[in-house]
Amino acid sequence: MKEDNGRIVRLLPIVAGSIAGTLLMLNRVLTPELTDSQARSDAVGVILTAVLILTGLLWQQVQPRKPDSIILEGTAGFELSPTLPDPLKTELAWASHLLLTNTVTRSIVVYYQGQVLLRRGILAPKAEVTPGVILDRVLTKQKAIYLVDTKVYPGRIEFDYLPANTQGIICQPLGSQGVMILGANTPRSYTKQDEAWIEGIADKLANSLELNLPIGSIAPKPNDKR
């Protein structure tokens, strides 16, 4: 509602300028004899009309309309690995709740030591994570990757464990052993402040995971390539 009101306000100068210009033109056409004073008034009116329209156009550029959000394809759910220690389950639940309620995130997957520890939010039918080029790069470089608009990234196909119509994705490393994958329902929606906050939460989770799940403590699945 607030966004709609802001859009209406930004359109007001254009509407007012257009109406004023139309009235000036009608007044000029319907005036049988033009006086010098009226000519000067019309000139001032034309200038003011142009300023109004120009102001409205500038407002449209300075404050562009935000991309529309969509409804992600999937079902709402909350899945935690049953083998995790209770304190770690609590921390993962806390962190995921914060991200879902305070950012545009709608889907969260925590992948650690080759296993999916958590899925929460809008879930895709596929639960297994198979790291692709992007996830491998995050694990190797230990630097976050933000796909601001998945439609323009061919590599989005590797994220088949997120809703098919996910609009934006952040892959945030959890130390050297895992990644937290966040899916949004709006493109170009994470701010720099969001990214910094997500990084802070990920660092806290990485520390807890390292303390509670030392390397090799999670047994690989039978089909695990490792």
MARKE-857390 format. One record per residue (C-alpha): residue in three letters; x, y, z. Coordinates in steps of 0.25 Angstrom, whole numbers, plus 5000, padded with zeros to 4 digits. Example, Ala and Ser with C-alpha at 12.3 -4.5 7.8 and 13.67 -1.06 7.14 Angstrom:
<atoms>
ALA504949825031SER505549965029
</atoms>
This chain:
<atoms>
MET500050005000LYS501150105004GLU501850074990ASP500550104983ASN500350234990GLY501850274987ARG501550244972ILE500350324972VAL501050444978ARG502150434968LEU501150444957LEU500450564962PRO501350674956ILE501150604942VAL499650604944ALA499650744949GLY500550794938SER499750724927ILE498450774932ALA498950924933GLY499550914919THR498250864913LEU497450974920LEU498451084915MET498351034901LEU496751034902ASN496851174907ARG497751224896VAL496851154885LEU495551214891THR496051354893PRO495551434882GLU496551544884LEU497951524890THR498451644899ASP499851664903SER499651634918GLN498951504914ALA500151464905ARG501051494917SER500151404926ASP500151294916ALA501651294915VAL501851284930GLY500751174930VAL501551094919ILE502851104927LEU502151054940THR501450944933ALA502750894927VAL503450904941LEU502350814947ILE502450714936LEU503950714936THR503950694952GLY503050574950LEU503950514940LEU505150534949TRP504450474961GLN504150344952GLN505550334949VAL506150364963GLN505150274970PRO504850154961ARG503750054964LYS504249934971PRO504149804964ASP502849724967SER502949604976ILE502349474972ILE501849354979LEU502949244979GLU502549104974GLY502649004985THR502148964999ALA502449035012GLY503248945021PHE504348935032GLU505248815031LEU506448795041SER507448675040PRO507048585052THR508448555055LEU508848695059PRO509148725074ASP507948805080PRO508748935082LEU509148935068LYS507648905064THR507249025072GLU508249115066LEU507949075052ALA506449095055TRP506749235061ALA507649285049SER506649235039HIS505449305046LEU506249435046LEU506549425031LEU505149395027THR504449505035ASN505449615033THR505949605019VAL505249565005THR505749425007ARG504649325005SER505549195004ILE506749145012VAL507649025010VAL508848995019TYR509848905012TYR510948855021GLN512048745019GLY511248685008GLN509948685015VAL508648765016LEU508548805030LEU507348905028ARG506248945018ARG505249045022GLY504249135016ILE503649105002LEU504248974998ALA504448904985PRO504148754983LYS505548724982ALA506348724995GLU507648674991VAL508748774988THR509748744977PRO510848854976GLY510948914963VAL511949014957ILE511449134966LEU511349054979ASP512748994976ARG513349134974VAL512749184987LEU513349064995THR514649084988LYS514749234989GLN513949245002LYS513349374996ALA511849404995ILE511149404981TYR509949484979LEU509049444967VAL508249574966ASP507249524956THR507249384953LYS506649394939VAL507949454933TYR508849344939PRO508949214932GLY509649154944ARG508249164952ILE507949014947GLU508848964958PHE507949014968ASP506848914965TYR506648894980LEU506049034981PRO504649074976ALA504749074961ASN504349224960THR505249274970GLN505649414966GLY506949444974ILE507949354981ILE509049374991CYS510049264993GLN510749305006PRO511949215011LEU511949155024GLY513449145026SER514149045017GLN513148925019GLY511748985015VAL510849085009MET509549155013ILE508749175000LEU507649275001GLY506549294991ALA505649424989ASN504349444982THR504749574976PRO505949614967ARG507049714971SER506449714985TYR507549694995THR508249825000LYS509649845004GLN509149845018ASP508449715016GLU509749655010ALA510549695022TRP509549645032ILE509449515025GLU510949505025GLY510949525040ILE509949415043ALA510649325034ASP511949345042LYS511249315055LEU510649185049ALA511949145043ASN512649155057SER511549075063LEU511648975052GLU513148955054LEU513048935069ASN511848835068LEU512248765055PRO513748745053ILE514148705039GLY513748565036SER512748555047ILE511548545037ALA511648405031PRO511448425015LYS510248365009PRO510448235001ASN510348304988ASP511348414992LYS512448434982ARG513448464993
</atoms>
